[in-house]
Amino acid sequence: MTVLAASLTLSLGIGSAAAFARDDILTPAAITAFEQKLEGARTTQAGIAERVACLERQDATLVAERDADQLRLGQLVAHKRELESTLAQRRVEYDGFLAQYNDANKRLSALRADLDQLKAYKAAKEEAVRFCKDKWGILGFLCDVSVEIAQLTGQIRNIDPLIGPAEKQVNDAVAGMEAAVKRYDESQTQLTAAEADAVQTTDQINVAEASISRLQAALALLRPEVLRNTQLLNEFASALGDARRVDTADGRARTGRLVKALAARVDGVRTKSDALSDQTRAVLTPQQLTACLK
């Protein structure tokens, strides 16, 4: 009786296991349905992969532009330093001409003052002689100061030739100052432009850095998921291939269970991908979204 009961229990267990095994076996129609699911998942995966590739292209382009801007900024900074040095030289140059002008103008003013004084003194002497002669008449010879007047005339003649060169020195110094001011202004204009260019380039670098950070944050979310999904879909495709090829009941049941388990994971991928897409949209700018996540 005990043996019979045991045999019955074993038979029921085997029958139950066989029933479960039959439930796990996939029909051709079920396999076809799973293959369609695989095809749909691959289409979705291809779209995600293309978005990742698009983001990578954006990232590579921005990195190249950022690197070029950084190189240009370095050149601009070096150019600014050169212009600042040139500007300082222009100032020294102007100050040199200004010193020359001050010296030359001082000498010229002194010469003119001496000349004017001598001429005025000579004119006064000559006027005094005329007045004296008019007054003394026949005794006018007593009024003669020709020697002193001759001395004054000699002094005037000595100063007169110095006026021209002194005036030329003043004029040359003025021309030098004007040229120095022009060169200074040109250098200042170039420096101002270089400073503005450097500020603009720095702003461009900062914008690029921010965009690159956003892109790389999005890629950090998407790349691992694309890799995992690719591996999962490859496993799913391999299991479906086995389900088509295996002809033993045990093998068909085993592959059926594997296909169903992988199919459930594939279904979960869509939900996870949607969540990742939402996270990605929160990271990227509208322009980046328009370019790659239409």
C-alpha positions as a LaTeX table, in Angstrom:
\begin{tabular}{lrrr}
\hline
Residue & $x$ (\AA) & $y$ (\AA) & $z$ (\AA) \\
\hline
Met1 & 0.00 & 0.00 & 0.00 \\
Thr2 & 2.85 & 2.31 & 0.91 \\
Val3 & 4.63 & 1.49 & $-2.33$ \\
Leu4 & 1.48 & 2.20 & $-4.28$ \\
Ala5 & 1.05 & 5.57 & $-2.60$ \\
Ala6 & 4.63 & 6.48 & $-3.30$ \\
Ser7 & 4.26 & 5.47 & $-6.90$ \\
Leu8 & 1.10 & 7.52 & $-7.20$ \\
Thr9 & 2.78 & 10.57 & $-5.66$ \\
Leu10 & 5.74 & 10.21 & $-8.01$ \\
Ser11 & 3.45 & 9.88 & $-10.98$ \\
Leu12 & 1.55 & 13.00 & $-9.99$ \\
Gly13 & 4.80 & 14.91 & $-9.52$ \\
Ile14 & 6.11 & 13.81 & $-12.87$ \\
Gly15 & 2.80 & 14.66 & $-14.48$ \\
Ser16 & 2.78 & 18.08 & $-12.88$ \\
Ala17 & 6.36 & 18.75 & $-13.96$ \\
Ala18 & 5.52 & 17.62 & $-17.45$ \\
Ala19 & 2.55 & 19.97 & $-17.50$ \\
Phe20 & 4.74 & 22.87 & $-16.37$ \\
Ala21 & 7.29 & 21.95 & $-19.02$ \\
Arg22 & 4.62 & 21.93 & $-21.70$ \\
Asp23 & 3.51 & 25.38 & $-20.57$ \\
Asp24 & 7.08 & 26.66 & $-20.97$ \\
Ile25 & 7.42 & 25.39 & $-24.53$ \\
Leu26 & 6.92 & 28.17 & $-27.08$ \\
Thr27 & 4.70 & 27.67 & $-30.09$ \\
Pro28 & 5.88 & 28.98 & $-33.47$ \\
Ala29 & 3.30 & 31.78 & $-33.16$ \\
Ala30 & 4.65 & 32.73 & $-29.73$ \\
Ile31 & 8.20 & 32.75 & $-31.06$ \\
Thr32 & 7.09 & 34.99 & $-33.94$ \\
Ala33 & 5.43 & 37.37 & $-31.47$ \\
Phe34 & 8.62 & 37.52 & $-29.39$ \\
Glu35 & 10.66 & 38.15 & $-32.55$ \\
Gln36 & 8.37 & 41.07 & $-33.36$ \\
Lys37 & 8.92 & 42.34 & $-29.82$ \\
Leu38 & 12.67 & 42.04 & $-30.42$ \\
Glu39 & 12.39 & 43.96 & $-33.68$ \\
Gly40 & 10.43 & 46.74 & $-31.99$ \\
Ala41 & 12.93 & 46.89 & $-29.14$ \\
Arg42 & 15.81 & 47.06 & $-31.62$ \\
Thr43 & 14.12 & 49.93 & $-33.43$ \\
Thr44 & 13.74 & 51.77 & $-30.14$ \\
Gln45 & 17.32 & 50.95 & $-29.22$ \\
Ala46 & 18.56 & 52.23 & $-32.59$ \\
Gly47 & 16.79 & 55.52 & $-31.92$ \\
Ile48 & 18.44 & 55.82 & $-28.50$ \\
Ala49 & 21.82 & 54.89 & $-29.96$ \\
Glu50 & 21.43 & 57.56 & $-32.65$ \\
Arg51 & 20.61 & 60.15 & $-29.98$ \\
Val52 & 23.73 & 59.12 & $-28.10$ \\
Ala53 & 25.75 & 59.41 & $-31.31$ \\
Cys54 & 24.21 & 62.84 & $-31.95$ \\
Leu55 & 25.12 & 64.00 & $-28.44$ \\
Glu56 & 28.64 & 62.63 & $-28.90$ \\
Arg57 & 28.99 & 64.58 & $-32.15$ \\
Gln58 & 27.81 & 67.73 & $-30.40$ \\
Asp59 & 30.24 & 67.06 & $-27.57$ \\
Ala60 & 33.15 & 66.50 & $-29.96$ \\
Thr61 & 32.31 & 69.66 & $-31.90$ \\
Leu62 & 32.04 & 71.77 & $-28.75$ \\
Val63 & 35.25 & 70.34 & $-27.31$ \\
Ala64 & 37.08 & 71.19 & $-30.55$ \\
Glu65 & 35.61 & 74.71 & $-30.56$ \\
Arg66 & 36.43 & 75.14 & $-26.86$ \\
Asp67 & 40.01 & 74.00 & $-27.42$ \\
Ala68 & 40.37 & 76.37 & $-30.38$ \\
Asp69 & 38.95 & 79.24 & $-28.30$ \\
Gln70 & 41.33 & 78.44 & $-25.45$ \\
Leu71 & 44.25 & 78.50 & $-27.87$ \\
Arg72 & 43.02 & 81.79 & $-29.30$ \\
Leu73 & 42.55 & 83.20 & $-25.81$ \\
Gly74 & 46.15 & 82.34 & $-24.99$ \\
Gln75 & 47.25 & 84.16 & $-28.13$ \\
Leu76 & 45.07 & 87.15 & $-27.24$ \\
Val77 & 46.50 & 87.32 & $-23.72$ \\
Ala78 & 50.04 & 87.23 & $-25.15$ \\
His79 & 49.05 & 89.93 & $-27.68$ \\
Lys80 & 47.56 & 92.04 & $-24.87$ \\
Arg81 & 50.83 & 91.86 & $-22.96$ \\
Glu82 & 52.73 & 92.93 & $-26.06$ \\
Leu83 & 50.35 & 95.84 & $-26.59$ \\
Glu84 & 50.61 & 96.87 & $-22.94$ \\
Ser85 & 54.39 & 96.88 & $-23.28$ \\
Thr86 & 54.12 & 98.84 & $-26.53$ \\
Leu87 & 51.76 & 101.29 & $-24.86$ \\
Ala88 & 54.25 & 101.87 & $-22.06$ \\
Gln89 & 56.98 & 102.47 & $-24.66$ \\
Arg90 & 54.73 & 104.93 & $-26.48$ \\
Arg91 & 54.22 & 106.80 & $-23.22$ \\
Val92 & 57.96 & 106.93 & $-22.58$ \\
Glu93 & 58.45 & 108.11 & $-26.16$ \\
Tyr94 & 55.88 & 110.89 & $-25.68$ \\
Asp95 & 57.41 & 111.93 & $-22.36$ \\
Gly96 & 60.80 & 112.13 & $-24.10$ \\
Phe97 & 59.46 & 114.47 & $-26.77$ \\
Leu98 & 57.65 & 116.47 & $-24.10$ \\
Ala99 & 60.92 & 116.93 & $-22.19$ \\
Gln100 & 62.64 & 118.00 & $-25.43$ \\
Tyr101 & 59.82 & 120.45 & $-26.11$ \\
Asn102 & 59.99 & 121.91 & $-22.61$ \\
Asp103 & 63.76 & 122.37 & $-22.85$ \\
Ala104 & 63.67 & 123.81 & $-26.38$ \\
Asn105 & 60.74 & 126.07 & $-25.58$ \\
Lys106 & 62.48 & 127.30 & $-22.44$ \\
Arg107 & 65.62 & 128.15 & $-24.43$ \\
Leu108 & 63.58 & 129.79 & $-27.18$ \\
Ser109 & 61.61 & 131.86 & $-24.69$ \\
Ala110 & 64.83 & 132.95 & $-23.01$ \\
Leu111 & 66.41 & 133.91 & $-26.35$ \\
Arg112 & 63.32 & 135.83 & $-27.41$ \\
Ala113 & 63.19 & 137.59 & $-24.06$ \\
Asp114 & 66.87 & 138.54 & $-24.31$ \\
Leu115 & 66.43 & 139.68 & $-27.90$ \\
Asp116 & 63.36 & 141.73 & $-27.09$ \\
Gln117 & 65.17 & 143.29 & $-24.13$ \\
Leu118 & 68.23 & 144.17 & $-26.20$ \\
Lys119 & 66.13 & 145.61 & $-29.02$ \\
Ala120 & 64.11 & 147.65 & $-26.58$ \\
Tyr121 & 67.28 & 148.88 & $-24.85$ \\
Lys122 & 68.89 & 149.76 & $-28.20$ \\
Ala123 & 65.75 & 151.59 & $-29.35$ \\
Ala124 & 65.67 & 153.51 & $-26.08$ \\
Lys125 & 69.33 & 154.48 & $-26.46$ \\
Glu126 & 68.77 & 155.62 & $-30.03$ \\
Glu127 & 65.75 & 157.66 & $-28.97$ \\
Ala128 & 67.76 & 159.20 & $-26.13$ \\
Val129 & 70.55 & 160.15 & $-28.56$ \\
Arg130 & 68.09 & 161.86 & $-30.90$ \\
Phe131 & 66.52 & 163.74 & $-28.04$ \\
Cys132 & 69.95 & 164.77 & $-26.75$ \\
Lys133 & 71.09 & 166.01 & $-30.14$ \\
Asp134 & 67.88 & 167.93 & $-30.66$ \\
Lys135 & 68.37 & 169.56 & $-27.29$ \\
Trp136 & 72.06 & 170.45 & $-27.54$ \\
Gly137 & 72.19 & 171.29 & $-31.18$ \\
Ile138 & 75.80 & 172.21 & $-32.04$ \\
Leu139 & 76.97 & 170.35 & $-28.98$ \\
Gly140 & 75.11 & 167.24 & $-30.07$ \\
Phe141 & 78.37 & 165.36 & $-30.46$ \\
Leu142 & 78.41 & 165.16 & $-26.67$ \\
Cys143 & 75.38 & 162.84 & $-26.92$ \\
Asp144 & 77.15 & 160.20 & $-28.99$ \\
Val145 & 76.81 & 156.63 & $-27.57$ \\
Ser146 & 77.60 & 154.89 & $-30.79$ \\
Val147 & 79.99 & 152.46 & $-29.09$ \\
Glu148 & 77.34 & 151.25 & $-26.69$ \\
Ile149 & 74.77 & 151.02 & $-29.49$ \\
Ala150 & 77.27 & 149.09 & $-31.57$ \\
Gln151 & 77.73 & 146.68 & $-28.70$ \\
Leu152 & 73.97 & 146.23 & $-28.42$ \\
Thr153 & 73.74 & 145.64 & $-32.16$ \\
Gly154 & 76.45 & 142.99 & $-31.89$ \\
Gln155 & 74.62 & 141.25 & $-29.09$ \\
Ile156 & 71.40 & 141.32 & $-31.12$ \\
Arg157 & 73.23 & 139.86 & $-34.12$ \\
Asn158 & 74.61 & 137.10 & $-31.91$ \\
Ile159 & 71.17 & 136.13 & $-30.65$ \\
Asp160 & 69.29 & 136.42 & $-33.95$ \\
Pro161 & 70.87 & 133.30 & $-35.56$ \\
Leu162 & 70.01 & 131.25 & $-32.48$ \\
Ile163 & 66.29 & 131.92 & $-32.76$ \\
Gly164 & 65.73 & 129.84 & $-35.94$ \\
Pro165 & 67.39 & 126.62 & $-34.67$ \\
Ala166 & 65.63 & 127.01 & $-31.34$ \\
Glu167 & 62.29 & 127.38 & $-33.11$ \\
Lys168 & 63.10 & 124.29 & $-35.20$ \\
Gln169 & 63.86 & 122.30 & $-32.05$ \\
Val170 & 60.51 & 123.35 & $-30.60$ \\
Asn171 & 58.67 & 122.48 & $-33.82$ \\
Asp172 & 60.46 & 119.12 & $-34.08$ \\
Ala173 & 59.55 & 118.31 & $-30.49$ \\
Val174 & 55.90 & 119.25 & $-31.14$ \\
Ala175 & 55.84 & 117.06 & $-34.27$ \\
Gly176 & 57.42 & 114.24 & $-32.29$ \\
Met177 & 54.80 & 114.59 & $-29.55$ \\
Glu178 & 51.98 & 114.57 & $-32.09$ \\
Ala179 & 53.37 & 111.45 & $-33.77$ \\
Ala180 & 53.87 & 109.79 & $-30.39$ \\
Val181 & 50.30 & 110.63 & $-29.38$ \\
Lys182 & 49.02 & 109.15 & $-32.64$ \\
Arg183 & 51.02 & 105.95 & $-32.13$ \\
Tyr184 & 49.88 & 105.80 & $-28.50$ \\
Asp185 & 46.23 & 106.16 & $-29.53$ \\
Glu186 & 46.65 & 103.44 & $-32.16$ \\
Ser187 & 48.16 & 101.08 & $-29.60$ \\
Gln188 & 45.43 & 101.95 & $-27.10$ \\
Thr189 & 42.76 & 101.19 & $-29.72$ \\
Gln190 & 44.39 & 97.85 & $-30.49$ \\
Leu191 & 44.64 & 97.03 & $-26.78$ \\
Thr192 & 40.98 & 97.91 & $-26.20$ \\
Ala193 & 39.96 & 95.69 & $-29.12$ \\
Ala194 & 42.15 & 92.84 & $-27.85$ \\
Glu195 & 40.67 & 93.16 & $-24.35$ \\
Ala196 & 37.13 & 93.08 & $-25.74$ \\
Asp197 & 38.03 & 90.09 & $-27.93$ \\
Ala198 & 39.51 & 88.30 & $-24.92$ \\
Val199 & 36.36 & 88.92 & $-22.87$ \\
Gln200 & 34.17 & 87.66 & $-25.72$ \\
Thr201 & 36.35 & 84.58 & $-26.20$ \\
Thr202 & 36.28 & 83.87 & $-22.46$ \\
Asp203 & 32.49 & 84.09 & $-22.52$ \\
Gln204 & 32.40 & 81.67 & $-25.46$ \\
Ile205 & 34.64 & 79.25 & $-23.56$ \\
Asn206 & 32.40 & 79.46 & $-20.50$ \\
Val207 & 29.29 & 78.81 & $-22.59$ \\
Ala208 & 31.00 & 75.87 & $-24.32$ \\
Glu209 & 32.16 & 74.45 & $-20.98$ \\
Ala210 & 28.61 & 74.61 & $-19.63$ \\
Ser211 & 27.23 & 72.92 & $-22.76$ \\
Ile212 & 29.94 & 70.26 & $-22.64$ \\
Ser213 & 29.15 & 69.55 & $-18.99$ \\
Arg214 & 25.47 & 69.12 & $-19.83$ \\
Leu215 & 26.22 & 66.85 & $-22.78$ \\
Gln216 & 28.62 & 64.71 & $-20.79$ \\
Ala217 & 26.11 & 64.42 & $-17.95$ \\
Ala218 & 23.48 & 63.23 & $-20.45$ \\
Leu219 & 25.93 & 60.79 & $-22.04$ \\
Ala220 & 26.84 & 59.44 & $-18.60$ \\
Leu221 & 23.16 & 58.53 & $-18.22$ \\
Leu222 & 22.61 & 57.11 & $-21.69$ \\
Arg223 & 25.83 & 55.30 & $-22.63$ \\
Pro224 & 25.66 & 52.58 & $-19.92$ \\
Glu225 & 21.98 & 52.00 & $-20.69$ \\
Val226 & 22.66 & 51.63 & $-24.41$ \\
Leu227 & 25.39 & 49.10 & $-23.65$ \\
Arg228 & 23.17 & 47.12 & $-21.27$ \\
Asn229 & 20.26 & 47.19 & $-23.71$ \\
Thr230 & 22.48 & 46.02 & $-26.56$ \\
Gln231 & 23.69 & 43.10 & $-24.50$ \\
Leu232 & 20.12 & 42.25 & $-23.42$ \\
Leu233 & 18.78 & 42.34 & $-26.97$ \\
Asn234 & 21.65 & 40.17 & $-28.17$ \\
Glu235 & 20.81 & 37.65 & $-25.44$ \\
Phe236 & 17.14 & 37.82 & $-26.39$ \\
Ala237 & 17.94 & 37.25 & $-30.08$ \\
Ser238 & 20.21 & 34.33 & $-29.20$ \\
Ala239 & 17.50 & 32.75 & $-26.99$ \\
Leu240 & 14.92 & 33.12 & $-29.76$ \\
Gly241 & 17.32 & 31.48 & $-32.18$ \\
Asp242 & 17.73 & 28.59 & $-29.76$ \\
Ala243 & 13.95 & 28.35 & $-29.40$ \\
Arg244 & 13.70 & 27.93 & $-33.17$ \\
Arg245 & 16.45 & 25.30 & $-33.33$ \\
Val246 & 16.03 & 23.14 & $-30.21$ \\
Asp247 & 13.84 & 20.09 & $-30.84$ \\
Thr248 & 13.89 & 18.25 & $-27.50$ \\
Ala249 & 11.05 & 18.84 & $-25.07$ \\
Asp250 & 13.42 & 19.63 & $-22.24$ \\
Gly251 & 15.48 & 21.98 & $-24.39$ \\
Arg252 & 12.39 & 23.72 & $-25.76$ \\
Ala253 & 11.03 & 24.22 & $-22.26$ \\
Arg254 & 14.35 & 25.59 & $-21.04$ \\
Thr255 & 14.68 & 28.02 & $-23.94$ \\
Gly256 & 11.04 & 28.99 & $-23.54$ \\
Arg257 & 11.60 & 29.95 & $-19.93$ \\
Leu258 & 14.69 & 31.94 & $-20.89$ \\
Val259 & 12.86 & 33.76 & $-23.70$ \\
Lys260 & 9.99 & 34.71 & $-21.40$ \\
Ala261 & 12.38 & 35.94 & $-18.71$ \\
Leu262 & 14.34 & 38.02 & $-21.21$ \\
Ala263 & 11.11 & 39.32 & $-22.76$ \\
Ala264 & 10.03 & 40.58 & $-19.34$ \\
Arg265 & 13.36 & 42.41 & $-19.00$ \\
Val266 & 12.94 & 43.86 & $-22.49$ \\
Asp267 & 9.51 & 45.17 & $-21.49$ \\
Gly268 & 11.12 & 46.81 & $-18.47$ \\
Val269 & 13.69 & 48.50 & $-20.68$ \\
Arg270 & 11.04 & 50.70 & $-22.30$ \\
Thr271 & 9.93 & 52.04 & $-18.92$ \\
Lys272 & 13.51 & 52.60 & $-17.83$ \\
Ser273 & 14.39 & 54.24 & $-21.15$ \\
Asp274 & 11.47 & 56.65 & $-20.78$ \\
Ala275 & 12.68 & 57.56 & $-17.29$ \\
Leu276 & 16.23 & 58.08 & $-18.57$ \\
Ser277 & 14.88 & 60.20 & $-21.41$ \\
Asp278 & 13.12 & 62.42 & $-18.88$ \\
Gln279 & 16.35 & 62.73 & $-16.86$ \\
Thr280 & 18.26 & 63.58 & $-20.02$ \\
Arg281 & 15.75 & 66.25 & $-21.00$ \\
Ala282 & 16.18 & 67.81 & $-17.56$ \\
Val283 & 19.96 & 68.02 & $-18.11$ \\
Leu284 & 20.12 & 69.36 & $-21.68$ \\
Thr285 & 19.34 & 72.82 & $-23.03$ \\
Pro286 & 16.39 & 73.35 & $-25.42$ \\
Gln287 & 18.84 & 73.74 & $-28.32$ \\
Gln288 & 20.54 & 70.46 & $-27.51$ \\
Leu289 & 17.18 & 68.75 & $-27.13$ \\
Thr290 & 16.02 & 70.08 & $-30.48$ \\
Ala291 & 19.17 & 68.83 & $-32.18$ \\
Cys292 & 19.21 & 65.30 & $-30.77$ \\
Leu293 & 16.00 & 64.46 & $-28.90$ \\
Lys294 & 13.27 & 65.50 & $-31.30$ \\
\hline
\end{tabular}
